[in-house]
Amino acid sequence: MNEPNPVIIFETLNAFQRTGALKAAIELKVFTALGAGPLDANSLATACGTSVRGMRILCDYLTVIGFLEKAHAAYSLTPTAAVFLDQNSPHYMGSVAGFVAADEIMDTYRDVTGAVRHGGTLLPGGGSTHVDFSLWVEFAKTMAPMMKPAADFIANLVAEKHAGSRLRVLDVAAGHGMFGITIAEQMPDAEIVAQDYQRVLAVAEQNADIAGVQDRYTLLPGDAMSVDFGSDYDFILLTNFLHHFGVDTCNTLLKKVRFALKPQGAVILLDFIPNEDRVSPPTAATFALTMLMSTDQGDAYTFAEYKQMLTAAGFSNNQMVDVPNSPSRLVISSNA
Ligand SMILES: C[S@@+](CC[C@H](N)C(=O)[O-])C[C@H]1O[C@@H](n2cnc3c(N)ncnc32)[C@H](O)[C@@H]1O
C-alpha cells in the first residue's frame, strides 16, 4: 500500500481529462440517450450527432471512470448516471457542470502556483466576493439539484420542531432560493425573506413561483454586509456563504445575524466543514483549494473555528450535524 507508485502522478496530472469527458457527455446528452436501454457506439453516435470513433472512445473512457458499464459492445448507465445524469430523471443534475466546470473557474487552475505564492485568488477584485462576479446567476440557474438533499434535510428539521408555527425565515445569499423555498413548501405558514444581489434573486423569484410559494416569498436585494436584514426571524439560513470570507468578516456578519433573530431564534449554517485534521473527509477538506483559487480570504472552516466565530457573535448553543447524501454539514446555533 505504501510502496512508491508513479501511477498517481500520471493520473493526477491528467485529471483534467475526467472533467472534459464528463462535461462532453453531459453536453452531448449521452446519458439521456442511454436512459431507454443499452446502445452501441454506432447507435449512440447517431442519437447524439457525433462521429462513431469519438463516441466509442468517450464511452470507453466513461466506463473506465465509472459512469457507464460495457457488455459486449453495448454501453449502459451505472446507477449514479441513471439517477443523476439522465435528463428524464427527476434527480437530474447535469446542469451543475455549467458552474462547477465553467471556463472561468477552470481557467483559474492554470496558475495554482501563482495563487499559492500570493495566498489568494488571482481573479480581479477578490474573485467570487466581487459584487460583479459573473457566475452567481449561473450558479443560481444550475446548482439547485445538487443542494436538494440538504434543502430537504433542513426543511424536515425545521418542520419537525415547528409544525403549524408561523415562522419567519431569512435566507441570506439565497442564490437559487431552494433552501427557503423548500421550507415554505413544507410549512404552509412560513414566510421567507430571500436576500442576495438583485440579478440573482430574479432566479430565486422564478423558483418560488414554480413552487407556488410566491405569496410568502419576499425579496431583499443588496449586499448582505450592508443591507438592513430587518428583525424577528425564527431562523436565518447561511448556506454555502461564510466560506467566501475571512474570519473578521464572518464575525461581523454573524453578529448582524444574531441581532436579526428572535431571542429564541437560530442560525442554520450549511457548509463544507472538514474534520479538525483539515484533510478529511475528502470533499469538504479539498474545498479549501476552491476558496484559495476563487477568494482573497475564504476557507473550509472546521467546526472548532465556526464555534469560535459563533461564540464571539454571542451564540451559546452550537450543534454540528452531518447531512445525508451530501458532503456538507450543518451547524445550528441559537442564543438559548
Ligand atoms: C455559493 S452561492 C450559495 C447560494 C445558496 N445559499 C446555496 O447554498 O446554494 C453564494 C451566493 O452568495 C451570493 N453573494 C455573494 N456575495 C454576496 C454579498 N456580499 N451579499 C449578498 N449575497 C452575496 C451570490 O450571489 C450567491 O448567490
The ligand as a Gaussian input file, in Angstrom:
#p B3LYP/6-31G(d) Opt

LIG

0 1
 C      -22.209000      29.618000      -3.257000
 S      -23.655000      30.564000      -3.552000
 C      -24.763000      29.938000      -2.307000
 C      -26.208000      30.011000      -2.723000
 C      -27.157000      29.239000      -1.806000
 N      -27.181000      29.840000      -0.483000
 C      -26.716000      27.802000      -1.704000
 O      -26.366000      27.344000      -0.604000
 O      -26.726000      27.076000      -2.717000
 C      -23.211000      32.108000      -2.887000
 C      -24.297000      33.160000      -3.053000
 O      -23.878000      34.322000      -2.341000
 C      -24.279000      35.454000      -3.060000
 N      -23.417000      36.559000      -2.591000
 C      -22.087000      36.681000      -2.708000
 N      -21.665000      37.784000      -2.068000
 C      -22.769000      38.370000      -1.550000
 C      -22.989000      39.546000      -0.781000
 N      -21.979000      40.320000      -0.398000
 N      -24.260000      39.834000      -0.403000
 C      -25.294000      39.037000      -0.781000
 N      -25.132000      37.915000      -1.495000
 C      -23.889000      37.594000      -1.879000
 C      -24.083000      35.071000      -4.502000
 O      -24.816000      35.906000      -5.368000
 C      -24.547000      33.616000      -4.491000
 O      -25.910000      33.531000      -4.793000

